[in-house]
């Protein structure tokens, strides 16, 4: 079990968040605009109110992980929906329950904000993340044997 303190980030945490997001993308060979641009964007998103970031403080110089939450109005109810945009635990801090602590805090934070639903995406190959999400009650909605496979599309505008 983790003894990390999970807390909501403030604008003063933007540099740490930018570095964590940069490290996350670098670890998985995804493009990154760099920690400074990410920090600036996080400042903007936090100020807008539709984004929240939770940080796992582990008594180290920088947070051990983060969860980025995006809130949107629900179409089918008056509640909010919450999208888990990112969940990242620093490699040296893995295996200590930080991911679970961040997820539990994220779900509670989302409920307190008025969300009644949380969705997320993860890679098929990220077995550890999939196992965590499923252990927390998330259901895989794609590729069910009794239903059609859903596809996710995107494009630049």
Residue pairs with C-beta under 8 A, 6 or more apart in sequence:
1 97
2 56
2 96
2 97
2 98
2 100
2 101
4 56
4 57
4 58
4 64
4 65
4 96
4 97
4 98
4 101
5 56
5 57
6 54
6 55
6 56
6 57
6 101
6 102
6 105
7 54
7 55
7 57
8 52
8 53
8 54
8 55
8 109
9 17
9 42
9 46
9 52
9 53
9 54
9 55
9 66
10 46
11 43
11 46
11 47
13 53
13 55
13 63
14 39
14 40
14 42
14 43
14 46
15 35
15 39
16 55
16 62
16 63
17 38
17 39
17 42
17 53
17 55
17 66
18 35
18 36
18 37
18 38
18 39
18 40
18 41
18 42
19 35
19 38
19 39
19 62
20 62
20 63
20 65
20 66
20 88
20 90
21 32
21 35
21 38
21 42
21 66
21 68
21 86
21 88
22 32
22 34
22 35
22 38
23 88
23 90
24 30
24 86
24 88
25 31
25 32
26 32
27 91
32 38
42 51
42 53
45 51
46 52
46 53
50 70
50 71
50 72
51 68
51 69
51 70
51 71
51 85
52 68
52 69
52 71
52 109
52 113
53 66
53 67
53 68
53 69
54 66
54 67
54 69
54 102
54 105
54 106
54 109
55 63
55 65
55 66
56 63
56 64
56 65
56 66
56 89
56 93
56 98
56 101
56 102
57 63
57 64
58 64
58 93
58 98
60 93
62 90
63 90
64 89
64 90
64 93
64 96
64 98
65 87
65 88
65 89
65 90
65 93
65 98
65 99
65 102
66 86
66 87
66 88
66 102
67 84
67 86
67 87
67 102
67 103
67 105
67 106
68 84
68 85
68 86
68 87
69 82
69 83
69 84
69 85
69 106
69 109
69 110
70 82
70 83
70 85
71 80
71 81
71 82
71 83
71 110
71 113
71 115
72 80
72 81
72 83
73 80
73 81
74 80
74 81
74 116
74 117
77 116
79 114
79 115
79 116
79 117
80 110
80 113
80 114
80 115
80 116
81 115
81 116
81 117
81 118
81 119
82 106
82 110
82 113
82 115
82 117
82 118
82 119
83 118
83 119
83 120
84 103
84 106
84 118
84 119
84 120
87 99
87 102
87 103
87 106
87 120
87 129
89 98
89 99
89 102
99 128
99 129
99 132
100 132
100 135
100 136
103 132
103 133
103 136
104 136
106 118
107 118
107 136
110 118
118 138
120 133
120 138
121 152
122 129
122 130
122 133
123 129
124 130
130 140
134 140
141 150
142 149
142 150
143 149
